[in-house]
């Protein structure tokens, strides 16, 4: 239960003065629903306001504060701008320009009444101009004007000034918390206390050390949560699982496992045979054969008389895994079932009974497989696919489904820089698939301007006439749930005008059966072009689809582009990925697309992604999962992760875990940073 001392920070944002229903809307679009969200919404820059007595053309381009007296009004023709002509005390002119509501401008700036104005001053022809001043105040009130003002990430309907006011109120609610950072680290880094760091970060004084301190707190909370999971796992005893090989030997594989797959299988077998439950990450590039390794682990589990469960993040991926496993295990005495939110009535009841009585050996599904109504006779192994979409809390819920903690194998096809692996998976042993199975063809990648889309459609027509299939992925155009759906629907409509019913559409808001029908038609070859949102980013396997077109590729992160490209190149034919870019390309965007053209190596792409992107979620953009970190940038994560890991281990091994004095403070931190799923894992937690 969250400590009472944090309650003022976890109150709804409406408790702040000035936040009513109208203001709450733009705040919530920014994800600011509670006071703590406002507190952690840090400035991205600062406005320096220069106080001047006399106007000077040398200050053009700067934000200035100056006393002026309005002397004349002038309205432009038609809907032209409204201008207020004003003079400083030396008689120099400044034009104050407004593009709407002249009545409001006149009310703010009456003729002959001295005012203090502040805003960006520019040259307009040979005149000095200020468009929509930030502040217009009586000179007596101008002493309250800040010389330095924070610039916050904004949403329509909210200004940096208002956010600064709300941040000040949030800071006033910050409680006095005991220190959780190891004293020698605090001294060496010269960090302020947590509350001081927040104040400095919002006000820009000594912000470098303050921001680093806050980033460290978040990384440390994450590492401590992972360390507690690991320590708890080592204290608890699971069930050793030793397979006899009968099911594996009966499995007919089209090719021998690669050296990397064989090595990973040996490592997993060694873990399964221990009493200490396995916690292992299987990390491999797109197409490196992770599913085969997971299958071998599940077969060893079944051979040992236990059940295995495979958790996928989307229904499409769950059904893909179910179909693949059913096909591979045909003829073997292994019962495979599926459970998603769509299974209802008798089919669902039958599956639940089969799990409870042990007649189902392997269950594949979405988060539905660890709901309260689901119980297993003897769950021995849980496999989690696309791990970055599941947090520690979900892993613990799945683990709670067995009397003794099951072995846990998590897989990710999103290559992660080595410097970040321990941040996201610090409690796990790691197996890495760094070889590709035979027959996987390198994918030729080209970058084209969106202006050449007509040529791309002609090339698509030639591809289809030769019996080929293709994906056409549409981007998230705006920050709204429906925009990628709308973009995909419009692209599908345009392509259907030319290719008719051979064009299919799939997006995340379609109902399950409708999605399945389109996907099945694409897999059978009845549909030649699948227009989609990033719902096909993982789990779609159609070997005959050898052309991937990504529209607005500059809007995607590197990791996501690499995932999308991995949907092709799955058969023996030559595969091509066309990345269609917009005209206004940033240097980072240009470098990102150049790297995609240059290499198919996902691990190299991940390292470059860290270097190029700076702040943001390294495992994907907004389109592919929620960010885990709000205060720490990837550079800070990689720079602080080892220090935080060492500090977390020190807390657990030397300082008594959550029982000691520092541990009690760290417990509060876990709740503050919402890593509290780990609280209670150690004795006294």
Residue, then its C-alpha position, 0 to 999 in steps of 0.5 A: x500500500x502506498x505510504x501516506x506521505x506520498x498521497x499529496x503527490x498522487x492526488x488528481x491534478x484537479x486539486x491544483x488551483x486553476x485546474x478545472x475541467x477545461x484546463x484538465x483536458x490539455x493537461x491529460x493529453x500530456x499525460x498529466x493526470x496527477x500532481x506527480x505527473x506535473x512534478x515530473x514534467x520537466x522543462x525542455x529549455x528556458x527563456x531569458x528575459x532581458x530587461x531594457x530601458x531603451x529600445x535597441x535594434x541590437x536586441x532584435x531576436x531576443x526576449x526583452x522586457x521594456x516599459x512603453x506607452x501606447x500612442x496609436x492604434x492601426x487596424x490592417x485591411x480586411x482581416x489584417x493584424x491589429x497594431x498598437x504603436x508604443x514608445x519607450x521613455x526616449x521616444x523610440x517606437x515599438x509596434x505591438x502586433x495582434x492577429x485577433x481580438x483587437x478589442x482585447x488588445x485595446x483593453x490591455x493597452x489603453x492609449x497614454x497608459x504606461x505598461x510593461x511588455x515582455x516578449x520576443x522582439x523582431x525587426x519588421x522592415x525598419x521597425x521593431x515589432x513584438x507579436x503577441x507579447x507574453x506579458x502586458x502588466x502595469x509597471x508596478x506589477x512588473x517586478x514579479x516578472x521572472x528573468x528566466x522562464x521555463x519552456x515545457x512540452x505543451x499541448x494545445x490549450x496550455x501555455x508554458x506559463x500556466x504549466x510553470x504555475x502548476x509546477x510551482x504548486x506541485x513543488x509546494x506539495x513535495x514532502x520531506x523524504x528521507x534519503x535513499x541514495x548511498x551517502x558516498x554516491x551523493x558526496x562524489x556526485x555532489x547531488x542535491x537532495x531529492x526535493x532540492x533537485x526537483x525545485x532546481x530542475x523546474x527553475x533552471x538553477x544548477x539544473x545539470x546536477x539536479x536533472x542527473x540526480x532525478x534521472x538516477x532516482x528513476x534508474x535506481x528505482x528500476x534497478x532496485x525493483x529488478x534486484x528484489x525480483x532476483x533476490x526473491x527468486x533465489x530465495x524461493x524454490x521452484x521445481x526442477x524439470x528434466x526432460x527425457x528427450x522423447x518429444x524433442x526427438x520426435x519433432x521433425x525440423x526442416x533444418x538443424x538448429x544454428x550454433x546460437x540456438x543450440x547454445x541457448x537450448x543448452x543454457x535453458x536446459x541447465x536452468x530448468x534442471x535447477x531448483x532455483x527458478x529460471x529467469x532468462x532473457x532470450x534476445x535475438x534479431x528478427x528471424x533468428x529462431x527464438x520460437x524454436x528455442x522456446x518450443x524446445x524449452x516447452x517440450x522439455x517441460x512437458x516431458x517432465x510432466x509439467x505445463x507450459x504457458x506462452x504469453x504474447x502481447x497481441x491477439x494476432x501474435x498469440x494466434x500466429x504462435x498457436x498455429x505454428x505450434x499446432x503445425x509443428x506438434x501435429x502427430x505428437x502426444x502434446x495438447x496445445x490450446x489458446x486463450x485470449x479475450x475472444x474465447x467465450x462460453x463453452x470453448x473457454x470453459x473447456x480450456x479452463x478445465x483442461x488447464x486445471x486437470x492437466x490435460x492441456x500441456x501448452x497454453x498460448x494466449x494474451x494477458x488473459x492467461x494470467x487472469x484470476x479465473x485461470x488456474x493450472x494443475x502444474x505450471x512449470x514454465x512461462x514464456x513471455x514473448x515481446x518482453x518490452x511490452x510487459x513489466x515486472x508486475x505482469x511477470x509477477x502475476x504470471x508467476x503467481x499462477x503456480x504453487x511453486x514459482x515457475x521457470x520464466x523465459x522472456x523473449x524480445x525481437x527488439x535488439x537492445x544495446x548492451x549498455x541498456x540490457x541490464x536496465x530493462x532485464x537486470x535481474x535476468x541471465x541473457x542468451x543471445x541469438x547472434x546467428x541467422x538460420x540457413x535460408x534467411x535472405x538479406x533484405x534490400x532496403x531503399x529510401x524514396x521520397x513520398x513524392x514518388x508514391x505513384x512510381x511505387x504503386x506502379x512497382x507494386x503492380x509489377x510485383x503483384x503481376x509476378x505473383x508477389x504479395x506486399x505489406x503497406x504500413x501507414x504511420x501515426x500522423x498525429x498524437x491521436x488514437x485514430x490517426x493511423x487508422x484513418x491514414x491506413x483506411x485512406x491508403x487502402x481506399x486509394x489502392x483499392x481503386x486500382x487493384x480492387x479486392x486484392x487489397x486488404x486492410x487491418x488495424x488495431x481497432x478492428x474486431x478480432x474475427x474481422x482481423x483474423x479473416x483478413x490475415x487468413x486471406x493474406x496468408x492464403x494469397x487471396x489478398x495480395x496487398x495488406x495495408x496496415x498500421x503497426x499492428x503487424x509489427x510483430x507476429x505476422x509470417x507470410x513467406x510469399x510476402x517479399x515487399x514491405x512499403x513503409x509510408x512516412x518512414x521518417x516518423x518511425x523509430x529505428x527499432x520499429x522500422x527494423x521490426x517492420x522490415x523483418x516481416x519480409x525476407x522469410x521465404x527463399x525469394x529476394x525481398x525488398x523494403x521501401x522506406x517512403x520519407x517526407x520532404x522535411x527530413x531532420x539530420x537525425x531522420x536522414x542518418x536513421x534512414x541511411x543506417x536502415x539502408x546500410x545494414x540488416x544487423x538489428x544489434x548495430x541498429x539498436x546501438x545507433x538508435x541510442x546514439x541518434x535519438x537522445x531522449x525518448x523510449x529506446x524500445x520503440x516510439x509512441x506507436x509501440x508501447x509505453x515508455x518506462x522512463x520519464x525523467x531519465x534519457x537513454x544517455x543517462x540510463x546507460x551512464x547511470x545503470x551500472x552505478x544504480x545496479x551496484x547501489x541496489x545490490x548494496x542496499x539488498x546485500x549490505x543494508x538489510x534490503x527494505x528493512x533497514x533505514x535506507x531501505x525504508x526510504x527506498x521503499x517510498x522511492x519504489x512507490x514514488x516511481x511506480x515500481x512498487x510491484x517489487x515491494x513485499x518480495x523480500x522479508x519485511x517488504 
